[in-house]
Amino acid sequence: MFKLPKYTEQELKKIVEEVIGNNDPFWNIPVFETVKKIISFPDGTETSIAKLLNNSQFTSKQLFDIYNCVLNVCKKIDIVLDSSKWEGAVAGLPYNIPFIIKHK
């Protein structure tokens, strides 16, 4: 059975800050909280960034930025957010498109 490496909150916060490239809590907090949720889900869970953010009041631009940061943090910690079943489809904005969580 797969075991996801455990990250302390401090280790995960540091990874988020490294990926974002600054210490701006406006981006760090939503990205950190979203990645924490993703880590907690088992392989095969289907969700989207918008769902994980609980349909918050971020603008489309902010949601794009959060989406990209979450993807980059997940890559760094070996989690794939697989949205390939939507490839080539007119499915909407990336942060609304569901993905399957896959732990490497």
Summary of the structure (lengths in Angstrom):
residues: 104
radius of gyration: 13.3
end to end distance: 12.1
largest distance: 39.5
contacts: 263
relative contact order: 0.19
helix: 53%
strand: 11%
